[in-house]
């Protein structure tokens, strides 16, 4: 899926990601490209962070979400 939350109201995007999590729980793989890093990493079993065409980080989505480098660079914290 390419940018499923693009241009959507946050509530609608949140519902879409809830559905993606249910699909994932059923064992179905999804290739997701998403600029909302928080939602993408919460949904991802495995994630790649790509910057200027190069993989700069990879790992389990929720672990990357807790990574200080990721939080500063991509979540604005």
C-alpha atoms as an extended CHARMM CRD file, in Angstrom:
* protein
*
        77  EXT
         1         1  UNK       CA              0.0000000000        0.0000000000        0.0000000000  PROA      1               0.0000000000
         2         2  UNK       CA              1.3800000000        3.3820000000       -0.9650000000  PROA      2               0.0000000000
         3         3  UNK       CA              0.6030000000        6.1570000000        1.5340000000  PROA      3               0.0000000000
         4         4  UNK       CA             -2.8050000000        4.8640000000        2.6930000000  PROA      4               0.0000000000
         5         5  UNK       CA             -3.2290000000        7.8100000000        5.0830000000  PROA      5               0.0000000000
         6         6  UNK       CA             -2.3220000000       10.5380000000        2.5790000000  PROA      6               0.0000000000
         7         7  UNK       CA             -4.9250000000       13.2840000000        2.5130000000  PROA      7               0.0000000000
         8         8  UNK       CA             -7.2540000000       11.5900000000        4.9700000000  PROA      8               0.0000000000
         9         9  UNK       CA             -8.6560000000       12.9630000000        8.1880000000  PROA      9               0.0000000000
        10        10  UNK       CA             -6.6910000000       11.5410000000       11.1390000000  PROA      10              0.0000000000
        11        11  UNK       CA             -9.7190000000        9.5950000000       12.3920000000  PROA      11              0.0000000000
        12        12  UNK       CA            -10.1900000000        7.8990000000        9.0080000000  PROA      12              0.0000000000
        13        13  UNK       CA             -6.4660000000        7.1270000000        8.7360000000  PROA      13              0.0000000000
        14        14  UNK       CA             -6.5370000000        5.6290000000       12.2200000000  PROA      14              0.0000000000
        15        15  UNK       CA             -9.3900000000        3.3180000000       11.2120000000  PROA      15              0.0000000000
        16        16  UNK       CA             -7.4340000000        2.2080000000        8.1460000000  PROA      16              0.0000000000
        17        17  UNK       CA             -4.4390000000        1.3450000000       10.3050000000  PROA      17              0.0000000000
        18        18  UNK       CA             -6.7060000000       -0.5690000000       12.7060000000  PROA      18              0.0000000000
        19        19  UNK       CA             -7.8240000000       -2.6890000000        9.7380000000  PROA      19              0.0000000000
        20        20  UNK       CA             -4.1980000000       -3.1950000000        8.6700000000  PROA      20              0.0000000000
        21        21  UNK       CA             -3.3510000000       -4.4540000000       12.1580000000  PROA      21              0.0000000000
        22        22  UNK       CA             -6.2470000000       -6.9290000000       12.0000000000  PROA      22              0.0000000000
        23        23  UNK       CA             -5.0530000000       -8.1690000000        8.6010000000  PROA      23              0.0000000000
        24        24  UNK       CA             -1.5250000000       -8.5230000000        9.9680000000  PROA      24              0.0000000000
        25        25  UNK       CA             -2.8300000000      -10.5000000000       12.9640000000  PROA      25              0.0000000000
        26        26  UNK       CA             -4.3100000000      -12.9970000000       10.4960000000  PROA      26              0.0000000000
        27        27  UNK       CA             -0.8130000000      -13.6390000000        9.1350000000  PROA      27              0.0000000000
        28        28  UNK       CA             -1.1680000000      -11.6950000000        5.9010000000  PROA      28              0.0000000000
        29        29  UNK       CA              1.9040000000       -9.7430000000        4.8260000000  PROA      29              0.0000000000
        30        30  UNK       CA              1.5280000000       -6.1370000000        3.7100000000  PROA      30              0.0000000000
        31        31  UNK       CA              4.1110000000       -3.9700000000        1.9880000000  PROA      31              0.0000000000
        32        32  UNK       CA              3.4740000000       -0.4790000000        3.3320000000  PROA      32              0.0000000000
        33        33  UNK       CA              5.0170000000        2.8180000000        2.2610000000  PROA      33              0.0000000000
        34        34  UNK       CA              3.9400000000        5.5290000000        4.6900000000  PROA      34              0.0000000000
        35        35  UNK       CA              5.3050000000        8.9250000000        5.7040000000  PROA      35              0.0000000000
        36        36  UNK       CA              3.5210000000        8.8500000000        9.0380000000  PROA      36              0.0000000000
        37        37  UNK       CA              6.3940000000        7.0930000000       10.7840000000  PROA      37              0.0000000000
        38        38  UNK       CA              4.5520000000        6.5190000000       14.0410000000  PROA      38              0.0000000000
        39        39  UNK       CA              1.6530000000        4.6450000000       12.4100000000  PROA      39              0.0000000000
        40        40  UNK       CA              3.9160000000        2.7660000000       10.0140000000  PROA      40              0.0000000000
        41        41  UNK       CA              6.2240000000        1.5590000000       12.7760000000  PROA      41              0.0000000000
        42        42  UNK       CA              3.3260000000        0.5810000000       15.0300000000  PROA      42              0.0000000000
        43        43  UNK       CA              1.8700000000       -1.5110000000       12.2050000000  PROA      43              0.0000000000
        44        44  UNK       CA              5.1200000000       -3.0570000000       10.9660000000  PROA      44              0.0000000000
        45        45  UNK       CA              6.4090000000       -6.4310000000       12.0660000000  PROA      45              0.0000000000
        46        46  UNK       CA              9.6490000000       -5.4750000000       10.2780000000  PROA      46              0.0000000000
        47        47  UNK       CA             10.5290000000       -2.0190000000        8.9770000000  PROA      47              0.0000000000
        48        48  UNK       CA             13.1130000000       -0.2660000000        6.8750000000  PROA      48              0.0000000000
        49        49  UNK       CA             13.7540000000        3.4390000000        7.3530000000  PROA      49              0.0000000000
        50        50  UNK       CA             14.8580000000        4.8610000000        4.0150000000  PROA      50              0.0000000000
        51        51  UNK       CA             16.4840000000        8.2490000000        3.6410000000  PROA      51              0.0000000000
        52        52  UNK       CA             17.5600000000        9.6680000000        0.2720000000  PROA      52              0.0000000000
        53        53  UNK       CA             17.1610000000        6.2390000000       -1.2910000000  PROA      53              0.0000000000
        54        54  UNK       CA             19.2890000000        4.3610000000        1.2340000000  PROA      54              0.0000000000
        55        55  UNK       CA             18.2920000000        2.1090000000        4.1120000000  PROA      55              0.0000000000
        56        56  UNK       CA             19.5060000000        3.8550000000        7.2650000000  PROA      56              0.0000000000
        57        57  UNK       CA             17.7960000000        1.6200000000        9.8470000000  PROA      57              0.0000000000
        58        58  UNK       CA             15.9400000000       -1.6630000000        9.8880000000  PROA      58              0.0000000000
        59        59  UNK       CA             14.3400000000       -3.8360000000       12.5060000000  PROA      59              0.0000000000
        60        60  UNK       CA             11.1200000000       -4.6940000000       14.2850000000  PROA      60              0.0000000000
        61        61  UNK       CA              8.7220000000       -1.7820000000       13.9260000000  PROA      61              0.0000000000
        62        62  UNK       CA              7.9320000000       -1.3500000000       17.6160000000  PROA      62              0.0000000000
        63        63  UNK       CA             11.6160000000       -1.5560000000       18.5710000000  PROA      63              0.0000000000
        64        64  UNK       CA             12.4560000000        1.1360000000       16.0230000000  PROA      64              0.0000000000
        65        65  UNK       CA              9.6170000000        3.2140000000       17.4600000000  PROA      65              0.0000000000
        66        66  UNK       CA             11.4190000000        3.1730000000       20.8200000000  PROA      66              0.0000000000
        67        67  UNK       CA             14.8150000000        4.0300000000       19.2510000000  PROA      67              0.0000000000
        68        68  UNK       CA             16.0530000000        7.4840000000       20.3330000000  PROA      68              0.0000000000
        69        69  UNK       CA             17.5560000000        8.2060000000       16.9030000000  PROA      69              0.0000000000
        70        70  UNK       CA             14.2730000000        7.3830000000       15.1580000000  PROA      70              0.0000000000
        71        71  UNK       CA             12.2180000000        9.4020000000       17.6530000000  PROA      71              0.0000000000
        72        72  UNK       CA             14.3730000000       12.5050000000       17.1560000000  PROA      72              0.0000000000
        73        73  UNK       CA             14.7380000000       12.2800000000       13.3860000000  PROA      73              0.0000000000
        74        74  UNK       CA             11.3160000000       11.0280000000       12.3050000000  PROA      74              0.0000000000
        75        75  UNK       CA              8.8750000000       11.7010000000       15.1290000000  PROA      75              0.0000000000
        76        76  UNK       CA             10.0140000000       15.2030000000       16.0450000000  PROA      76              0.0000000000
        77        77  UNK       CA             10.7610000000       14.3600000000       19.6600000000  PROA      77              0.0000000000
